[in-house]
């Protein structure tokens, strides 16, 4: 069981939709359960719907600490979760992303749409800019992200992304592999500064 004072926090980006296949909600539940079982805290978008609700409920069911961050303007649309360890209501989407980034020690993206991609790609961009050095992992459930990964390879081939920065996006086949990648990154980067302090003001 995880305690509310978890030392490591994993931010999960995922959909407010359930998706067309049951494998997406299954992956969300598996990820939430595994995060809590390993004693980590879960930080996410604060909603009860779709994969967002599934990952939070699974972590809570295992006694995990769960922090949500949701903008006031979309509380009714996404339905804010009333049973979290902490729920933060903020004014803007930028505030949501900045607070999640501040709380997290790693970022994991499950299958999702525009919102999930916006959050994940922005946090990878921050890593590219050395605003942070936290692991960023895509969970490629049933090949969901194959097209995106092919696009990133095209970006490298066309000189739009440096080859060394392509590795900022780590890829897992399932939640268990995602957490293994996160833990390996934590160990490998234990002595690396987490960010370039000169860039702190960029995301404040």
HUNOR-V677814 format. One record per pair of residues at least 12 apart in sequence whose ideal C-beta (glycine too) atoms are under 7 Angstrom apart, sorted by the first residue. I is the first residue (numbers start at 0). J is the second residue. D is the distance in whole Angstrom. If there is no record, write none. Layout:
i=(I,I)
j=(J,J)
d=(D,D)
This chain:
i=(0,0,1,1,1,1,1,1,1,2,3,3,5,5,5,5,7,7,8,8,8,8,8,8,9,9,9,9,9,9,9,9,9,10,10,10,10,10,10,11,11,11,11,11,11,12,12,12,12,12,12,13,13,13,13,13,13,13,14,14,14,14,14,14,14,15,15,15,15,15,16,16,17,17,18,20,22,22,23,23,23,24,24,26,26,26,26,26,27,27,27,27,28,28,29,30,30,30,30,30,31,31,31,31,31,31,32,32,32,33,33,33,34,34,35,35,35,35,36,37,40,40,40,41,41,41,41,41,42,42,42,42,43,43,44,44,44,44,45,45,45,45,45,45,46,46,46,46,46,47,47,48,48,50,50,52,55,55,55,59,64,65,65,66,66,66,66,67,67,67,67,68,68,68,68,68,69,69,70,70,70,70,70,71,71,74,96,96,97,97,100,100,100,100,103,104,105,105,105,106,106,106,106,107,107,107,107,108,108,109,109,110,110,119,122,123,123,123,125,126,127,127,128,129,129,129,130,130,130,130,130,131,131,132,132,132,132,132,133,134,134,134,134,135,135,135,136,136,136,136,136,137,137,138,138,138,138,139,139,139,148,151,151)
j=(61,62,35,38,39,40,62,63,64,64,64,84,38,39,40,64,39,104,39,40,42,102,103,104,34,39,41,42,103,104,105,107,181,42,43,99,102,103,106,30,41,43,54,107,109,106,108,111,115,118,119,27,50,51,54,109,111,115,49,50,51,110,111,112,115,46,48,49,51,77,49,112,49,50,110,141,140,141,50,110,140,50,53,109,138,140,173,174,50,53,54,109,53,57,174,54,107,109,174,177,53,54,55,56,57,58,57,58,61,174,175,178,58,63,58,61,62,63,61,178,63,64,66,54,55,58,63,65,66,99,102,103,55,67,67,68,69,95,67,68,69,79,80,86,69,77,78,79,80,78,80,77,78,109,111,80,67,80,83,82,84,83,84,83,84,85,102,80,83,86,87,87,89,95,98,99,88,95,89,90,91,92,95,88,90,88,118,121,202,203,122,125,131,202,133,133,133,134,181,119,122,133,135,136,138,177,181,137,138,138,140,140,143,135,135,135,167,168,202,167,164,167,198,194,195,198,194,195,198,201,202,193,194,188,191,192,193,194,193,169,180,181,184,167,168,169,169,171,177,180,181,168,170,171,173,174,177,170,171,172,170,165,168)
d=(7,4,5,5,7,7,6,4,6,7,4,5,6,6,3,5,5,5,7,4,5,5,5,5,5,5,6,7,7,7,5,6,7,4,7,5,7,4,5,6,6,5,5,5,7,7,4,7,5,4,5,6,4,6,6,4,5,6,5,5,7,7,4,6,6,6,5,4,6,5,5,7,5,7,6,7,6,5,6,5,6,6,5,6,6,5,7,6,4,4,4,6,5,4,4,6,7,7,4,7,7,4,6,7,3,4,5,7,5,5,6,6,6,6,4,4,6,3,6,7,7,4,7,7,7,4,6,5,5,5,5,5,6,6,7,7,6,7,3,5,3,6,6,6,6,4,6,6,6,5,5,6,5,6,7,7,7,6,7,6,5,5,5,7,6,4,6,6,5,5,7,5,6,5,5,5,6,7,6,7,6,6,6,5,6,7,6,6,5,7,6,7,7,7,7,6,5,5,4,7,5,6,5,5,6,5,7,5,7,5,7,5,4,7,6,5,5,6,7,5,5,6,6,6,4,7,5,7,5,6,6,6,5,6,5,7,5,7,7,6,6,5,4,6,6,7,5,6,5,5,6,6,5,5,7,6,5,5,7,6,7,6,6)
